[in-house]
Amino acid sequence: EYFEAKNGQEAVEVAAELRPHVVLMDIMMPVMDGLAASEQIKASDRGKAIAVLSSSALQANIDSAQSLGLEFYIVKAESKAETVRVLESVLRLILTGRPDPEVRDDGYIRYFSGNVQPLLVY
């Protein structure tokens, strides 16, 4: 099951009400940006796995995500199909604790915690 939010504030409310296992948060969201929303969600549930998604690999955003204690920073791939493959890999890692055997080094996923290598990419 999955649920969607129209903006960052709604994402905070949905996460508090439904308590999902995983939160996938776009950084660019109306009302409240994804980093601020993720910070609020983490404040109420430190164990929540949060992956932020962005079209930018801007180091300041990556650093902010890491300092907030978020688990993943995902840069959108050039194609939707590639982005979906990256998201599937992240979800597999979150839900099973094991990295995708097909993960290669090319720059889409930044993983901040756990026993996986610091940079997992397709």
DSSP file with accessible surface (Angstrom, degrees, kcal/mol):
  #  RESIDUE AA STRUCTURE BP1 BP2  ACC     N-H-->O    O-->H-N    N-H-->O    O-->H-N    TCO  KAPPA ALPHA  PHI   PSI    X-CA   Y-CA   Z-CA
    1    1 A E              0   0  217      0, 0.0     2,-0.3     0, 0.0     0, 0.0   0.000 360.0 360.0 360.0 145.0    0.0    0.0    0.0
    2    2 A Y        -     0   0  178     18,-0.0     2,-0.3     2,-0.0     0, 0.0  -0.972 360.0-157.2-140.7 157.7    1.1    3.5   -0.6
    3    3 A F        -     0   0  111     -2,-0.3     2,-0.3     2,-0.0    11,-0.0  -0.969   9.5-146.0-133.1 148.9   -0.2    7.0    0.1
    4    4 A E        -     0   0  144     -2,-0.3     2,-0.4    10,-0.0    -2,-0.0  -0.840   2.5-155.5-116.7 153.9    0.5   10.3   -1.5
    5    5 A A        -     0   0   32     -2,-0.3     3,-0.1     1,-0.1     6,-0.0  -0.966  13.7-145.4-125.1 145.3    0.6   13.9   -0.2
    6    6 A K  S    S+     0   0  171     -2,-0.4     2,-0.3     1,-0.1    -1,-0.1   0.670  81.6   3.8 -82.6 -19.2    0.0   17.0   -2.3
    7    7 A N  S  > S-     0   0   32     22,-0.1     4,-2.0     1,-0.1    24,-0.2  -0.944  83.9 -90.8-156.2 173.9    2.6   19.1   -0.3
    8    8 A G  H  > S+     0   0    0     22,-1.8     4,-2.0    24,-0.7     5,-0.2   0.882 121.0  51.7 -62.7 -40.1    5.1   18.9    2.4
    9    9 A Q  H  > S+     0   0   62     21,-0.4     4,-2.0     1,-0.2    -1,-0.2   0.930 110.5  48.6 -63.7 -43.1    2.7   19.8    5.2
   10   10 A E  H  > S+     0   0   56      1,-0.2     4,-3.1     2,-0.2     5,-0.2   0.877 107.1  57.2 -64.3 -35.2    0.3   17.1    4.1
   11   11 A A  H  X S+     0   0   12     -4,-2.0     4,-2.6     2,-0.2    -1,-0.2   0.915 106.2  49.4 -61.5 -41.8    3.2   14.6    4.0
   12   12 A V  H  X S+     0   0   20     -4,-2.0     4,-2.1     2,-0.2    -1,-0.2   0.934 113.8  46.1 -61.2 -45.4    3.9   15.4    7.7
   13   13 A E  H  X S+     0   0  109     -4,-2.0     4,-2.3     2,-0.2    -2,-0.2   0.921 113.4  48.0 -65.1 -44.2    0.2   14.9    8.6
   14   14 A V  H  X S+     0   0   32     -4,-3.1     4,-3.2     1,-0.2     5,-0.5   0.924 111.7  50.4 -63.9 -43.5   -0.1   11.7    6.5
   15   15 A A  H  X S+     0   0   10     -4,-2.6     4,-1.8    -5,-0.2    -1,-0.2   0.903 111.8  48.0 -62.8 -39.5    3.1   10.2    8.0
   16   16 A A  H  < S+     0   0   61     -4,-2.1    -1,-0.2    -5,-0.2    -2,-0.2   0.905 118.6  39.8 -67.9 -39.2    1.9   11.0   11.6
   17   17 A E  H  < S+     0   0  157     -4,-2.3    -2,-0.2    -5,-0.2    -3,-0.2   0.928 128.0  28.5 -76.9 -45.0   -1.5    9.5   10.9
   18   18 A L  H  < S-     0   0   70     -4,-3.2    -3,-0.2    -5,-0.2    -2,-0.2   0.653  84.9-149.8 -96.2 -17.7   -0.6    6.4    8.9
   19   19 A R     <  -     0   0  148     -4,-1.8    -4,-0.1    -5,-0.5    -3,-0.1   0.921  21.7-160.6  47.6  61.5    2.9    5.7   10.2
   20   20 A P        -     0   0   37      0, 0.0    -1,-0.1     0, 0.0     3,-0.1  -0.241  23.9-125.4 -68.3 160.0    4.3    4.2    7.0
   21   21 A H  S    S+     0   0  163      1,-0.2    28,-1.0    27,-0.1     2,-0.4   0.832  94.6  24.2 -70.9 -35.0    7.4    2.0    7.0
   22   22 A V  E     -a   49   0A  32     26,-0.1     2,-0.5     2,-0.0    28,-0.2  -0.988  65.0-156.5-135.7 141.2    9.1    4.2    4.4
   23   23 A V  E     -a   50   0A  15     26,-2.4    28,-2.9    -2,-0.4     2,-0.6  -0.986   3.7-166.1-119.3 124.3    8.7    7.8    3.3
   24   24 A L  E     -a   51   0A  91     -2,-0.5     2,-0.5    26,-0.2    28,-0.2  -0.960  18.2-173.7-106.5 117.2    9.8    8.9   -0.2
   25   25 A M  E     -a   52   0A   5     26,-2.9    28,-2.9    -2,-0.6     2,-0.3  -0.951  21.0-143.3-124.0 124.5    9.9   12.7   -0.2
   26   26 A D  E     -a   53   0A  49     -2,-0.5    28,-0.2    26,-0.2     8,-0.2  -0.625  15.2-140.9 -76.6 141.4   10.6   15.0   -3.1
   27   27 A I  S    S+     0   0    8     26,-2.3     7,-2.7    -2,-0.3     2,-1.1   0.926  90.1  65.5 -70.2 -42.1   12.6   18.0   -2.1
   28   28 A M  S    S+     0   0  147     25,-0.3    -1,-0.2     5,-0.2     5,-0.1  -0.686  70.7 141.9 -87.7  98.0   10.7   20.5   -4.2
   29   29 A M        -     0   0   41     -2,-1.1   -22,-0.1    -4,-0.0   -23,-0.1  -0.978  48.5-110.8-134.4 148.7    7.2   20.5   -2.7
   30   30 A P  S    S+     0   0   80      0, 0.0     2,-2.9     0, 0.0   -22,-1.8  -0.282  93.8  15.2 -73.2 166.6    4.7   23.3   -2.2
   31   31 A V  S    S+     0   0  120    -24,-0.2     2,-0.3   -23,-0.1   -24,-0.1  -0.296 138.2  17.0  68.9 -56.4    3.7   24.7    1.2
   32   32 A M  S    S-     0   0   28     -2,-2.9   -24,-0.7     4,-0.0   -22,-0.1  -0.979  87.5-120.1-143.2 129.1    6.7   23.1    2.9
   33   33 A D     >  -     0   0   77     -2,-0.3     4,-2.4     1,-0.1     5,-0.2  -0.213  30.2-106.9 -69.1 164.0    9.8   21.7    1.1
   34   34 A G  H  > S+     0   0    0     -7,-2.7     4,-2.5     1,-0.2    -7,-0.2   0.809 116.6  53.7 -63.3 -33.1   10.7   18.1    1.4
   35   35 A L  H  > S+     0   0   19     -8,-0.4     4,-2.3     2,-0.2    -1,-0.2   0.934 111.0  45.7 -68.8 -43.0   13.7   18.6    3.7
   36   36 A A  H  > S+     0   0   30      2,-0.2     4,-1.9     1,-0.2    -2,-0.2   0.916 114.8  48.2 -64.8 -41.8   11.6   20.6    6.2
   37   37 A A  H  X S+     0   0    0     -4,-2.4     4,-2.4     1,-0.2    -2,-0.2   0.926 111.3  50.4 -64.0 -42.1    8.9   18.0    6.1
   38   38 A S  H  X S+     0   0    0     -4,-2.5     4,-2.9     1,-0.2     5,-0.2   0.898 107.0  55.0 -63.2 -38.7   11.4   15.2    6.5
   39   39 A E  H  X S+     0   0  106     -4,-2.3     4,-2.0     1,-0.2    -1,-0.2   0.922 109.5  46.7 -60.8 -42.9   12.9   17.0    9.5
   40   40 A Q  H  X S+     0   0   89     -4,-1.9     4,-1.3     2,-0.2    -2,-0.2   0.904 112.5  49.4 -66.9 -40.1    9.4   17.1   11.2
   41   41 A I  H  X S+     0   0    4     -4,-2.4     4,-1.4     1,-0.2     3,-0.4   0.937 111.9  48.4 -65.0 -44.0    8.7   13.5   10.4
   42   42 A K  H  < S+     0   0    3     -4,-2.9    -1,-0.2     1,-0.2    -2,-0.2   0.866 105.3  59.6 -63.0 -36.6   12.1   12.4   11.8
   43   43 A A  H  < S+     0   0   79     -4,-2.0     3,-0.3     1,-0.2    -1,-0.2   0.861 112.9  38.1 -61.9 -33.3   11.5   14.5   14.9
   44   44 A S  H  < S+     0   0   84     -4,-1.3    -1,-0.2    -3,-0.4    -2,-0.2   0.648 133.3  22.7 -92.5 -15.7    8.4   12.5   15.7
   45   45 A D    ><  -     0   0   33     -4,-1.4     3,-1.9    -5,-0.1    -1,-0.2  -0.627  60.3-179.2-152.9  85.5    9.8    9.1   14.6
   46   46 A R  T 3  S+     0   0  160      1,-0.3    -4,-0.1    -3,-0.3    -1,-0.1   0.766  84.6  57.8 -59.5 -26.7   13.6    8.8   14.6
   47   47 A G  T 3  S+     0   0   68      2,-0.1    -1,-0.3    -5,-0.1     2,-0.2   0.553  78.0 116.8 -83.7  -4.5   13.4    5.2   13.3
   48   48 A K    <   -     0   0   14     -3,-1.9     2,-0.6    -7,-0.2   -26,-0.1  -0.411  65.9-130.9 -67.2 130.9   11.5    6.1   10.2
   49   49 A A  E     -a   22   0A  15    -28,-1.0   -26,-2.4    -2,-0.2     2,-0.5  -0.749  30.7-176.1 -82.5 121.8   13.3    5.4    6.9
   50   50 A I  E     -a   23   0A   0     -2,-0.6    22,-1.5   -28,-0.2    21,-1.3  -0.984  13.2-172.2-125.3 129.3   13.2    8.5    4.7
   51   51 A A  E     -ab  24  72A   2    -28,-2.9   -26,-2.9    -2,-0.5     2,-0.4  -0.980  13.3-151.9-115.8 125.2   14.5    8.7    1.2
   52   52 A V  E     -ab  25  73A   0     20,-2.4    22,-3.1    -2,-0.5     2,-0.4  -0.790   6.8-153.3 -97.9 146.9   14.6   12.2   -0.4
   53   53 A L  E     +ab  26  74A  21    -28,-2.9   -26,-2.3    -2,-0.4   -25,-0.3  -0.951  20.3 164.2-121.6 133.4   14.3   12.5   -4.2
   54   54 A S  E     - b   0  75A   4     20,-2.4    22,-3.2    -2,-0.4   -28,-0.0  -0.990  43.7-138.2-147.1 155.2   15.7   15.4   -6.2
   55   55 A S  S    S+     0   0   92     -2,-0.3     2,-0.4    20,-0.2    20,-0.1   0.495  90.6  72.3 -86.9  -2.6   16.6   16.4   -9.7
   56   56 A S        -     0   0   43      2,-0.1    20,-0.1     1,-0.1    -2,-0.0  -0.903  60.9-159.5-119.3 140.7   19.7   18.0   -8.3
   57   57 A A        +     0   0   64     -2,-0.4     2,-0.1    18,-0.1    -1,-0.1  -0.043  38.6 159.5 -99.9  30.7   22.9   16.6   -6.9
   58   58 A L    >>  -     0   0   96      1,-0.2     4,-2.0     2,-0.1     3,-0.7  -0.334  41.1-140.3 -58.5 122.7   23.6   19.9   -5.2
   59   59 A Q  H 3> S+     0   0  101      1,-0.3     4,-3.1     2,-0.2     5,-0.2   0.853  99.1  59.8 -59.0 -34.9   26.0   19.2   -2.3
   60   60 A A  H 3> S+     0   0   57      1,-0.2     4,-2.2     2,-0.2    -1,-0.3   0.906 107.3  46.1 -61.9 -39.7   24.2   21.6    0.0
   61   61 A N  H <> S+     0   0   39     -3,-0.7     4,-2.6     2,-0.2    -1,-0.2   0.905 112.7  49.8 -68.2 -40.8   21.0   19.5   -0.3
   62   62 A I  H  X S+     0   0   13     -4,-2.0     4,-2.4     2,-0.2    -2,-0.2   0.942 112.2  48.1 -61.9 -45.7   22.9   16.3    0.2
   63   63 A D  H  X S+     0   0   77     -4,-3.1     4,-2.7     1,-0.2    -2,-0.2   0.905 111.4  50.7 -62.2 -40.9   24.6   17.7    3.3
   64   64 A S  H  X S+     0   0   50     -4,-2.2     4,-1.6    -5,-0.2    -1,-0.2   0.932 110.1  49.4 -62.8 -45.3   21.3   18.9    4.7
   65   65 A A  H  <>S+     0   0    0     -4,-2.6     5,-2.2     1,-0.2     4,-0.3   0.926 113.2  46.9 -60.4 -42.9   19.7   15.5    4.1
   66   66 A Q  H ><5S+     0   0   85     -4,-2.4     3,-1.6     1,-0.2    -2,-0.2   0.927 109.7  52.4 -66.7 -42.1   22.5   13.8    5.9
   67   67 A S  H 3<5S+     0   0   98     -4,-2.7    -1,-0.2     1,-0.3    -2,-0.2   0.789 104.9  57.2 -66.9 -24.8   22.6   16.2    8.8
   68   68 A L  T 3<5S-     0   0   29     -4,-1.6    -1,-0.3    -5,-0.2    -2,-0.2   0.533 118.9-111.8 -79.7  -7.7   18.8   15.6    9.3
   69   69 A G  T < 5 +     0   0   26     -3,-1.6    -3,-0.2    -4,-0.3   -19,-0.2   0.690  60.8 159.2  84.9  18.6   19.5   11.9    9.7
   70   70 A L      < -     0   0    1     -5,-2.2    -1,-0.2    -6,-0.2   -19,-0.1  -0.442  38.2-140.7 -74.2 151.3   17.8   10.9    6.5
   71   71 A E  S    S+     0   0   31    -21,-1.3    41,-2.6     1,-0.2    42,-0.5   0.839  73.7  24.0 -83.5 -35.0   18.8    7.5    5.1
   72   72 A F  E     -bC  51 111A   3    -22,-1.5   -20,-2.4    39,-0.2     2,-0.5  -0.982  47.1-164.4-137.7 146.2   19.0    8.2    1.3
   73   73 A Y  E     -bC  52 110A   1     37,-2.3    37,-2.6    -2,-0.4     2,-0.5  -0.989  22.9-167.8-123.4 117.5   19.4   11.0   -1.1
   74   74 A I  E     -bC  53 109A   1    -22,-3.1   -20,-2.4    -2,-0.5     2,-0.5  -0.925  11.5-150.9-113.6 126.0   18.3    9.9   -4.6
   75   75 A V  E     -b   54   0A  25     33,-2.8   -20,-0.2    -2,-0.5   -18,-0.1  -0.830  31.2-112.4 -92.9 126.3   19.0   11.9   -7.7
   76   76 A K        -     0   0   77    -22,-3.2     4,-0.1    -2,-0.5    -1,-0.0  -0.337  34.7-126.5 -58.0 135.9   16.4   11.5  -10.4
   77   77 A A        -     0   0   14      2,-0.3     6,-0.1     3,-0.1    -1,-0.1  -0.218  24.5-100.4 -78.0 172.0   17.8    9.6  -13.4
   78   78 A E  S    S+     0   0  192      4,-0.0     2,-0.3     2,-0.0    -1,-0.1   0.805 107.7  40.9 -65.2 -29.6   17.7   10.8  -17.0
   79   79 A S  S  > S-     0   0   58      1,-0.1     4,-2.1     0, 0.0    -2,-0.3  -0.886  79.4-127.8-120.0 153.8   14.7    8.5  -17.7
   80   80 A K  H  > S+     0   0  187     -2,-0.3     4,-2.6     1,-0.2     5,-0.2   0.884 111.1  56.6 -62.7 -38.8   11.7    7.6  -15.6
   81   81 A A  H  > S+     0   0   68      1,-0.2     4,-2.1     2,-0.2    -1,-0.2   0.913 107.9  46.8 -61.5 -41.3   12.5    3.9  -16.1
   82   82 A E  H  > S+     0   0   25      2,-0.2     4,-2.3     1,-0.2    -1,-0.2   0.910 110.8  52.1 -67.6 -40.0   15.9    4.3  -14.6
   83   83 A T  H  X S+     0   0   20     -4,-2.1     4,-2.7     1,-0.2    -2,-0.2   0.927 108.6  51.3 -61.9 -41.9   14.5    6.3  -11.7
   84   84 A V  H  X S+     0   0   73     -4,-2.6     4,-2.7     1,-0.2    -1,-0.2   0.923 108.9  50.9 -61.8 -41.7   12.0    3.5  -11.0
   85   85 A R  H  X S+     0   0   99     -4,-2.1     4,-2.0     1,-0.2    -1,-0.2   0.910 110.8  48.9 -62.0 -41.5   14.9    1.0  -11.0
   86   86 A V  H  X S+     0   0    1     -4,-2.3     4,-2.3     2,-0.2    -2,-0.2   0.939 111.7  48.9 -63.4 -45.6   16.8    3.1   -8.5
   87   87 A L  H  X S+     0   0   35     -4,-2.7     4,-2.8     1,-0.2     5,-0.2   0.904 109.2  52.8 -62.3 -40.9   13.7    3.5   -6.3
   88   88 A E  H  X S+     0   0   96     -4,-2.7     4,-2.5     1,-0.2    -1,-0.2   0.909 108.8  50.4 -60.4 -40.4   13.1   -0.3   -6.4
   89   89 A S  H  X S+     0   0    3     -4,-2.0     4,-2.3     2,-0.2    -2,-0.2   0.919 111.1  48.2 -63.7 -43.1   16.7   -0.8   -5.3
   90   90 A V  H  X S+     0   0    5     -4,-2.3     4,-2.8     2,-0.2     5,-0.2   0.939 112.5  48.0 -64.0 -46.4   16.3    1.6   -2.4
   91   91 A L  H  X S+     0   0   78     -4,-2.8     4,-2.9     1,-0.2     5,-0.3   0.911 110.3  52.4 -61.6 -41.0   13.0    0.0   -1.2
   92   92 A R  H  X S+     0   0   99     -4,-2.5     4,-2.5    -5,-0.2     6,-0.6   0.934 111.4  47.1 -60.3 -43.5   14.6   -3.5   -1.5
   93   93 A L  H  X S+     0   0    8     -4,-2.3     4,-2.2     2,-0.2    -2,-0.2   0.933 114.5  46.2 -65.1 -43.8   17.5   -2.3    0.7
   94   94 A I  H  < S+     0   0   43     -4,-2.8    -2,-0.2     1,-0.2    -1,-0.2   0.935 119.5  39.6 -63.5 -45.9   15.2   -0.7    3.3
   95   95 A L  H  < S+     0   0  118     -4,-2.9    -2,-0.2    -5,-0.2    -1,-0.2   0.810 130.7  25.0 -79.8 -28.8   12.7   -3.6    3.5
   96   96 A T  H  < S-     0   0   61     -4,-2.5    -3,-0.2    -5,-0.3    -2,-0.2   0.620  91.9-129.3-109.7 -18.6   15.2   -6.5    3.4
   97   97 A G  S  < S+     0   0   55     -4,-2.2    -4,-0.2    -5,-0.5    -3,-0.1   0.518  75.6 108.4  80.2   2.9   18.4   -4.9    4.7
   98   98 A R        -     0   0  165     -6,-0.6    -1,-0.2    -5,-0.0    -2,-0.2  -0.945  69.9-121.9-117.2 135.2   20.3   -6.3    1.7
   99   99 A P        -     0   0   65      0, 0.0    -9,-0.1     0, 0.0   -10,-0.0  -0.314  38.8 -93.7 -69.7 155.0   21.6   -4.2   -1.2
  100  100 A D    >   -     0   0   17    -11,-0.1     3,-1.8     1,-0.1   -11,-0.0  -0.505  28.5-136.8 -65.8 129.6   20.5   -4.9   -4.7
  101  101 A P  T 3  S+     0   0  123      0, 0.0    -1,-0.1     0, 0.0     0, 0.0   0.727 102.4  57.6 -64.6 -16.6   23.0   -7.3   -6.4
  102  102 A E  T 3  S+     0   0  130      2,-0.0     2,-0.2    20,-0.0    -2,-0.1   0.397  74.5 125.7 -94.6   4.7   22.8   -5.3   -9.6
  103  103 A V    <   +     0   0   32     -3,-1.8     2,-0.3    19,-0.1    19,-0.2  -0.464  36.7 178.3 -67.2 129.1   23.9   -2.0   -7.9
  104  104 A R        -     0   0  143     17,-1.2     2,-0.9    -2,-0.2    17,-0.4  -0.797  36.7 -90.7-124.5 170.4   26.9   -0.5   -9.8
  105  105 A D  S    S+     0   0  135     -2,-0.3    17,-0.1     1,-0.2    15,-0.1  -0.709  75.4 111.4 -90.0 103.5   28.9    2.6   -9.3
  106  106 A D  S    S-     0   0   83     -2,-0.9    -1,-0.2     3,-0.1    16,-0.0   0.366  79.5 -95.8-153.9   7.0   27.5    5.5  -11.4
  107  107 A G  S    S+     0   0   40     -3,-0.2    14,-0.1     2,-0.2   -32,-0.1   0.623  80.2 110.5 106.6  15.4   26.0    8.2   -9.0
  108  108 A Y  S    S+     0   0   41     14,-0.2   -33,-2.8     1,-0.1     2,-0.5   0.785  72.6  50.2 -93.7 -30.0   22.2    8.1   -8.4
  109  109 A I  E     -CD  74 120A   3     11,-0.7    11,-0.8   -35,-0.2     2,-0.5  -0.940  54.3-167.7-117.9 132.9   21.9    7.0   -4.7
  110  110 A R  E     -CD  73 119A  71    -37,-2.6   -37,-2.3    -2,-0.5     2,-0.5  -0.973  12.6-164.1-114.0 120.1   23.7    8.4   -1.6
  111  111 A Y  E     -C   72   0A  32      7,-1.3   -39,-0.2    -2,-0.5   -40,-0.1  -0.915   7.6-174.7-109.4 126.6   23.2    6.1    1.4
  112  112 A F        +     0   0   35    -41,-2.6     2,-0.3    -2,-0.5   -40,-0.1   0.586  56.9  29.4 -99.5 -16.9   24.0    7.7    4.8
  113  113 A S  S    S+     0   0   55    -42,-0.5     3,-0.4     4,-0.1     2,-0.1  -0.932  82.2  43.0-142.6 167.7   23.7    4.9    7.4
  114  114 A G  S    S-     0   0   54     -2,-0.3    -3,-0.0     1,-0.2   -17,-0.0  -0.420  95.7 -56.3  93.6-169.3   24.1    1.2    8.0
  115  115 A N  S    S+     0   0  176     -2,-0.1     2,-0.3     2,-0.0    -1,-0.2   0.156  97.3 108.2 -99.7  19.2   26.7   -1.2    6.9
  116  116 A V  S    S-     0   0   29     -3,-0.4     4,-0.1     1,-0.1   -18,-0.0  -0.640  84.5 -85.3 -93.9 153.4   26.3   -0.5    3.1
  117  117 A Q        -     0   0  141     -2,-0.3    -6,-0.2     1,-0.1    -1,-0.1  -0.214  42.9-110.7 -55.5 148.1   29.0    1.3    1.2
  118  118 A P  S    S+     0   0   96      0, 0.0    -7,-1.3     0, 0.0     2,-0.5   0.773 104.7  41.4 -57.1 -28.0   28.7    5.1    1.4
  119  119 A L  E     +D  110   0A  78     -9,-0.2     2,-0.5    -7,-0.0    -9,-0.2  -0.952  64.7 177.8-127.8 113.8   27.7    5.5   -2.2
  120  120 A L  E     +D  109   0A  18    -11,-0.8   -11,-0.7    -2,-0.5     2,-0.3  -0.966  18.7 160.3-111.5 126.9   25.3    3.0   -3.9
  121  121 A V              0   0    1     -2,-0.5   -17,-1.2   -17,-0.4    -2,-0.0  -0.969 360.0 360.0-145.4 159.3   24.5    3.7   -7.5
  122  122 A Y              0   0    7     -2,-0.3   -14,-0.2   -19,-0.2   -19,-0.1  -0.626 360.0 360.0 -87.8 360.0   23.2    2.2  -10.7
